[in-house]
Amino acid sequence: MSRRHMILRWANKHTPLMKTTAHSKHHALTPIVALTTVLLLLTSPQNYAADPNSADDIVLSVNEAELTGTINRIPMFDSIGFWYNTKDTVTFLIDDLPKGDYEIWINYGAEPVAGGGSLLLTFNQTEVRKQIRPTKRWVDFVDLKVGSVTHTGGEVKIILRASRINKEALMDMKSLTLKKK
């Protein structure tokens, strides 16, 4: 699918300010909506390419997580941020995860002048630590492999917390992905 087609498809889905002309049954973007859409697409950190995740991957959106402390949702970027304290947590619960070996990935962004540190991820009783390095900006999200775990099957509780915050905040985060090996 071409980038132009993907942009038009996105614009049709996300811009309700469409009008129908009297001479046509087709919808047309008003000029201001078209300009706004192009500007959003040019400045947006989202990737409109095909989804790189395999069918076996389990992608957990931060919208599904329980947040504690100063961490807050940022709806404009479908992410969380304001991770200022090492006591703050992000918790994901999975009722029945199949047995297997999994790689744990996060999708995050961190401003160079303010973000980064060390992440402690607890997968049931297994702890994994990972250095969080700044990206270009808070909204430049990248995928980072945090580590690997072996699961015997059943319920899972995944808790993320900062063990160290370098400057102001740890990171902004969009999702956590479990990739079955």
Backbone hydrogen bonds in HBPLUS format (Angstrom, degrees):
<---DONOR---> <-ACCEPTOR-->    atom                        ^
c    i                          cat <-CA-CA->   ^        H-A-AA   ^      H-
h    n   atom  resd res      DA  || num        DHA   H-A  angle D-A-AA Bond
n    s   type  num  typ     dist DA aas  dist angle  dist       angle   num
A0006-MET N   A0002-SER O   2.94 MM   4  6.27 155.3  2.00 149.9 157.4     1
A0007-ILE N   A0003-ARG O   2.86 MM   4  6.11 154.0  1.92 151.7 158.5     2
A0008-LEU N   A0004-ARG O   2.96 MM   4  6.24 165.1  1.98 153.8 157.5     3
A0009-ARG N   A0005-HIS O   2.86 MM   4  6.03 157.3  1.91 146.2 153.3     4
A0010-TRP N   A0006-MET O   2.85 MM   4  6.02 157.1  1.90 144.7 151.2     5
A0011-ALA N   A0007-ILE O   2.79 MM   4  6.01 161.2  1.83 151.8 157.4     6
A0012-ASN N   A0008-LEU O   2.90 MM   4  6.09 158.3  1.95 149.2 154.4     7
A0013-LYS N   A0009-ARG O   3.12 MM   4  6.30 145.1  2.25 140.1 149.2     8
A0013-LYS N   A0010-TRP O   3.12 MM   3  5.13 121.7  2.48  94.7 109.4     9
A0014-HIS N   A0010-TRP O   2.87 MM   4  6.01 155.5  1.93 156.2 163.0    10
A0015-THR N   A0011-ALA O   3.01 MM   4  5.51 126.9  2.30 145.8 148.8    11
A0019-LYS N   A0028-ALA O   3.29 MM   9  5.74 170.6  2.30 154.9 157.7    12
A0028-ALA N   A0019-LYS O   3.00 MM   9  5.74 163.8  2.03 165.8 171.0    13
A0024-SER N   A0021-THR O   3.31 MM   3  5.31 162.7  2.34 102.7 107.7    14
A0034-ALA N   A0030-THR O   2.91 MM   4  6.13 159.8  1.95 160.1 166.7    15
A0035-LEU N   A0031-PRO O   2.94 MM   4  6.13 163.9  1.97 151.9 155.6    16
A0036-THR N   A0032-ILE O   2.93 MM   4  6.06 162.4  1.96 144.9 150.3    17
A0037-THR N   A0033-VAL O   2.87 MM   4  5.98 159.0  1.92 147.5 153.3    18
A0038-VAL N   A0034-ALA O   3.01 MM   4  6.25 162.8  2.04 150.9 154.9    19
A0039-LEU N   A0035-LEU O   2.94 MM   4  6.17 164.9  1.97 153.1 157.4    20
A0040-LEU N   A0036-THR O   2.89 MM   4  6.10 159.0  1.94 150.5 156.3    21
A0041-LEU N   A0037-THR O   2.96 MM   4  6.16 160.6  1.99 150.6 155.8    22
A0042-LEU N   A0038-VAL O   2.91 MM   4  6.11 152.6  1.98 150.1 157.7    23
A0043-THR N   A0039-LEU O   3.08 MM   4  6.20 144.7  2.21 144.7 152.9    24
A0044-SER N   A0040-LEU O   2.82 MM   4  5.60 122.7  2.15 143.3 156.7    25
A0057-ASP N   A0054-SER O   3.09 MM   3  5.42 156.4  2.14 110.0 117.2    26
A0058-ILE N   A0178-LEU O   2.89 MM 120  5.04 161.6  1.92 143.9 150.1    27
A0178-LEU N   A0058-ILE O   2.83 MM 120  5.04 160.4  1.87 142.1 148.0    28
A0060-LEU N   A0176-LEU O   2.72 MM 116  5.16 173.9  1.72 164.8 165.8    29
A0176-LEU N   A0060-LEU O   2.94 MM 116  5.16 155.8  2.00 143.3 151.1    30
A0064-GLU N   A0061-SER O   2.92 MM   3  5.55 163.4  1.95 118.0 123.4    31
A0062-VAL N   A0174-LYS O   3.04 MM 112  5.67 151.8  2.12 151.5 144.3    32
A0065-ALA N   A0062-VAL O   3.09 MM   3  5.04 160.9  2.13 103.5 109.4    33
A0066-GLU N   A0091-THR O   2.86 MM  25  5.05 162.7  1.89 146.9 150.9    34
A0091-THR N   A0066-GLU O   2.87 MM  25  5.05 160.4  1.91 147.3 153.6    35
A0068-THR N   A0089-THR O   3.01 MM  21  5.25 150.3  2.10 152.4 151.7    36
A0072-ASN N   A0081-GLY O   2.93 MM   9  5.57 161.2  1.97 148.9 154.8    37
A0081-GLY N   A0072-ASN O   2.88 MM   9  5.57 154.5  1.94 157.5 166.1    38
A0074-ILE N   A0079-SER O   2.66 MM   5  5.20 166.5  1.68 153.7 149.4    39
A0077-PHE N   A0074-ILE O   3.08 MM   3  5.85 146.5  2.20 123.6 130.9    40
A0079-SER N   A0074-ILE O   3.25 MM   5  5.20 169.4  2.26 130.3 132.8    41
A0078-ASP N   A0075-PRO O   3.11 MM   3  4.66 155.1  2.18  95.8 103.6    42
A0080-ILE N   A0173-MET O   2.84 MM  93  5.34 146.7  1.95 144.9 155.9    43
A0173-MET N   A0080-ILE O   2.97 MM  93  5.34 149.6  2.06 137.0 146.3    44
A0170-LEU N   A0083-TRP O   2.93 MM  87  5.57 155.6  1.99 149.6 154.1    45
A0088-ASP N   A0085-ASN O   3.24 MM   3  5.48 157.4  2.30 105.6 112.1    46
A0090-VAL N   A0160-LEU O   3.02 MM  70  5.14 148.2  2.12 142.2 150.1    47
A0160-LEU N   A0090-VAL O   2.82 MM  70  5.14 159.6  1.86 150.4 157.4    48
A0092-PHE N   A0158-ILE O   2.82 MM  66  5.09 160.4  1.86 150.0 156.8    49
A0158-ILE N   A0092-PHE O   2.87 MM  66  5.09 171.5  1.88 156.2 159.1    50
A0094-ILE N   A0156-VAL O   2.91 MM  62  5.04 164.3  1.93 148.7 151.0    51
A0156-VAL N   A0094-ILE O   2.87 MM  62  5.04 156.3  1.93 150.6 154.1    52
A0097-LEU N   A0154-GLY O   2.79 MM  57  5.13 162.3  1.82 134.4 130.7    53
A0154-GLY N   A0097-LEU O   2.96 MM  57  5.13 136.2  2.15 138.4 147.3    54
A0100-GLY N   A0151-HIS O   2.93 MM  51  5.31 163.3  1.95 142.6 146.0    55
A0151-HIS N   A0100-GLY O   2.77 MM  51  5.31 169.5  1.79 153.6 157.4    56
A0181-LYS N   A0101-ASP O   2.89 MM  80  5.61 171.4  1.90 150.0 151.3    57
A0102-TYR N   A0149-VAL O   2.80 MM  47  5.38 166.8  1.82 161.0 165.7    58
A0149-VAL N   A0102-TYR O   2.82 MM  47  5.38 157.3  1.87 155.7 163.4    59
A0103-GLU N   A0179-LYS O   2.84 MM  76  5.04 159.8  1.88 140.9 146.4    60
A0179-LYS N   A0103-GLU O   2.87 MM  76  5.04 165.1  1.89 148.8 153.3    61
A0104-ILE N   A0147-GLY O   2.76 MM  43  5.45 169.5  1.77 160.3 160.8    62
A0146-VAL N   A0104-ILE O   2.70 MM  42  5.50 155.4  1.76 153.0 161.6    63
A0105-TRP N   A0177-THR O   2.85 MM  72  5.00 164.1  1.88 152.2 156.8    64
A0177-THR N   A0105-TRP O   2.75 MM  72  5.00 163.7  1.77 143.6 149.1    65
A0106-ILE N   A0144-LEU O   2.92 MM  38  5.40 155.0  1.98 146.3 153.0    66
A0144-LEU N   A0106-ILE O   2.85 MM  38  5.40 151.0  1.93 156.6 165.4    67
A0107-ASN N   A0175-SER O   2.99 MM  68  5.31 153.6  2.07 147.8 147.7    68
A0174-LYS N   A0107-ASN O   2.81 MM  67  5.47 169.6  1.82 159.1 161.5    69
A0108-TYR N   A0142-VAL O   2.91 MM  34  5.51 154.2  1.98 155.9 154.8    70
A0142-VAL N   A0108-TYR O   2.73 MM  34  5.51 151.3  1.81 153.3 156.3    71
A0109-GLY N   A0172-ASP O   2.94 MM  63  5.21 152.9  2.02 139.2 142.8    72
A0172-ASP N   A0109-GLY O   2.82 MM  63  5.21 166.9  1.84 162.1 165.6    73
A0135-THR N   A0110-ALA O   2.73 MM  25  5.15 146.4  1.84 132.6 143.6    74
A0114-ALA N   A0111-GLU O   3.13 MM   3  5.40 149.8  2.23 108.8 117.9    75
A0115-GLY N   A0111-GLU O   2.64 MM   4  5.00 164.0  1.67 158.9 159.2    76
A0168-GLU N   A0114-ALA O   2.89 MM  54  5.01 140.9  2.04 130.8 143.3    77
A0169-ALA N   A0114-ALA O   3.14 MM  55  6.23 167.1  2.16 146.8 149.6    78
A0116-GLY N   A0170-LEU O   2.84 MM  54  4.70 152.8  1.91 123.7 132.7    79
A0166-ASN N   A0116-GLY O   2.94 MM  50  5.61 162.1  1.98 131.4 136.2    80
A0117-GLY N   A0132-ILE O   3.03 MM  15  5.17 156.2  2.09 137.3 140.9    81
A0132-ILE N   A0117-GLY O   2.78 MM  15  5.17 172.5  1.79 144.4 146.4    82
A0118-SER N   A0164-ARG O   2.81 MM  46  4.93 160.4  1.85 136.9 140.5    83
A0163-SER N   A0118-SER O   2.78 MM  45  5.42 153.6  1.85 140.4 148.6    84
A0164-ARG N   A0118-SER O   3.37 MM  46  4.93 153.6  2.44 133.7 129.5    85
A0119-LEU N   A0130-LYS O   2.78 MM  11  5.19 179.2  1.78 159.8 160.0    86
A0130-LYS N   A0119-LEU O   2.93 MM  11  5.19 153.2  2.01 145.1 151.6    87
A0120-LEU N   A0161-ARG O   2.76 MM  41  5.36 171.3  1.77 174.9 175.4    88
A0161-ARG N   A0120-LEU O   2.98 MM  41  5.36 149.1  2.08 146.4 156.1    89
A0121-LEU N   A0128-VAL O   2.77 MM   7  5.12 178.8  1.77 165.1 165.4    90
A0128-VAL N   A0121-LEU O   2.76 MM   7  5.12 156.1  1.82 154.1 161.7    91
A0122-THR N   A0159-ILE O   2.79 MM  37  5.08 163.5  1.82 151.4 157.2    92
A0159-ILE N   A0122-THR O   2.88 MM  37  5.08 157.0  1.93 143.3 150.7    93
A0123-PHE N   A0126-THR O   2.75 MM   3  5.08 162.3  1.78 158.2 160.6    94
A0126-THR N   A0123-PHE O   2.92 MM   3  5.08 158.6  1.97 136.0 131.0    95
A0124-ASN N   A0157-LYS O   2.91 MM  33  5.24 175.6  1.92 156.2 154.7    96
A0140-ASP N   A0137-ARG O   3.15 MM   3  5.18 165.6  2.17 106.1 110.4    97
